[in-house]
Amino acid sequence: MKVDITVPSVGESVNEAILAEWYKSDGAVVRKDEPLFAIETDKVTLEVVAEADGVLSITVQEGETVDIGAVVGTLDTEAAPAEAPTTPAPEASPPETAPIVQTPSEAPPVAAQAQTSTEPQKLSPSVRRLIAEKGLQVETITGTGPGGRVTKGDVLTYLEKALEPGSAPASSPAAPAVAVEAVPVTAEDVVRKPMTPIRRRIAERLLTAKHKTAMLTTFNEIDMSATMAIRSRYKEDFSKRHDIGLGFTSFFVKATVQALKEFPAINAFIEENEFVYHNYYHIGIAVGSPKGLVVPIIRHADQLSYADIEKAVVGYVDKINNNKLEISDLEGGTFTITNGGVFGSLLSTPILNTPQSGILGLHKIEKRPVVIDDQIVVRPMMYVALSYDHRAVDGREAVTCLRRIKECIENPERILMEI
C-alpha cells in the first residue's frame, strides 16, 4: 500500500511553502516518525516526519514551491519489510565510518549507540555536503542538536573558530586548522539566489515599520554590577533547583514588564484611529537563526517566574534549531526584546516589530570608567535602546520607561518589591 506524503497545514494565513530540503534520498527506507523533509513558509521552517514505515518515492524536488496539502511523495509500506534486512548491523559497519563524539559522562548505552552509529541518520544532507566541501571530520565537531546531532550552525561555528588567528576549534583543541585557499574574485563571480519566504517576510515587515510608523529611539546605559552579582551568587543553586541556567533574559523580561505596567501605551497597538491597550504582557524574544530573525512569544510574562522565563527561551531555541517552531509560537506579542550583545554589538537602533509600539534593544556588557560619588570607577556597563512609535508614545513616556528598566536592573530588589 502506498501512503501519500503531503505538506501539512501550518496556519490559516499560510497557503504555500517551499520544500526546503529532503533528509532522505529517493528509494530510501524510512521509519515512522523519522524526519523526511523540511518546508519553509514566510514565518517558520518546519520538519515533516514519516507517518509509517516504507520506501520513499519523491515526486517534488527541493526548492520547489508547493501548496498546503500538496502531495510531494509516497511511502510504499509493503516494500519496507523487504528492505529492512539490507540495513547493515552495527558490528558490520566499515571501520572508516565516522564515530559520533561522546564525552564519557554522556556515552549512551550500547543499544543507543547502535541506533545512531550511521552518519546519514545523524547528519542532514546539507550538513554532510558542507563537511565534505570543507574536508572536515565530523568527529572533531561538537554537536548541539538532539542527541548530539551536528547541525549546520555547529559546522559554521567550527570553521569560524578555525579561522581565528592563533586559535583552534573549541570542540577539538588538537585538531589541525582548516586551510582556506585564496580564490581571486572576478566580475563573473556573482551568484543570484531567490529570497526565501522568511527573508521576504522580514523585509516586508521592516519596510512597513519604517514607512508606516513614526519611529524614534531613546538610549540609556545600565550598570550591570548588581544583577551580575546576584546571578553569580545564585546561579549554581538556581541550576540545581530548576535544572536550567540563570541568564540575563529573565531579569530584563521582569524589568520590562514592571515598566510596561506603568506605561501602558508602550504595550499598546494602533488600529486605524483607535488605541488598543493590552492588560497582559506577551513579550517577544528575538532569536537569530540561519533562516532569519524570528520572535517567539513568552505569554503572560508577568505571571512567570525567572525559571519559567529561562525555560521558555531555551525551549524556543531548541524548537528553532530543530525546525519545530509553530506559527502559534510567533503570534500575539505585545512588546519585543532583542539582544544584539550576544553577537558583540555595542550599540544599535532596533526596528519596531509592527504592530507593536515598542522594542527594547540590549547590547554587550563592557567594562567602562564611570563616575560614582565623584570617583572614577570601572563598572560593567550596557547600552540599551528603546525604539517606539511616536504616534502612540510621547517622548517623556519612552524616556521614563527606559529609565525605569534601568532602575530595576541596577537595583533588582525593585522587581521583587514592585516599586
Secondary structure, DSSP 8 states (H G I E B T S, - for coil): -EEEEE-----TT--EEEEEEESS-TT-EE-TT-EEEEEE-SS-EEEEE-SSSEEEEE-S-TT-EEETT-EEEEEETTTHHHHGGGS--GGGS-TTS------GGG---HHHHHHH-SHHHHS-HHHHHHHHHHT--GGGS---SGGG---HHHHHHHHHHHHSTT---TT-TTS-----------TT--------HHHHHHHHHHHHHHHHS-EEEEEEEEE-HHHHHHHHHHHHHHHHHHSS---SHHHHHHHHHHHHHH-GGGG-EEETTEEE--SS--EEE-EEETTEEE--EETTGGG--HHHHHHHHHHHHHHHHTT---GGGTS--SEEEEEGGGGT-S-------TTBSEEEEEEEEEEEEEEETTEEEEEEEEEEEEEEETTTS-HHHHHHHHHHHHHHHHSTHHHHHT-
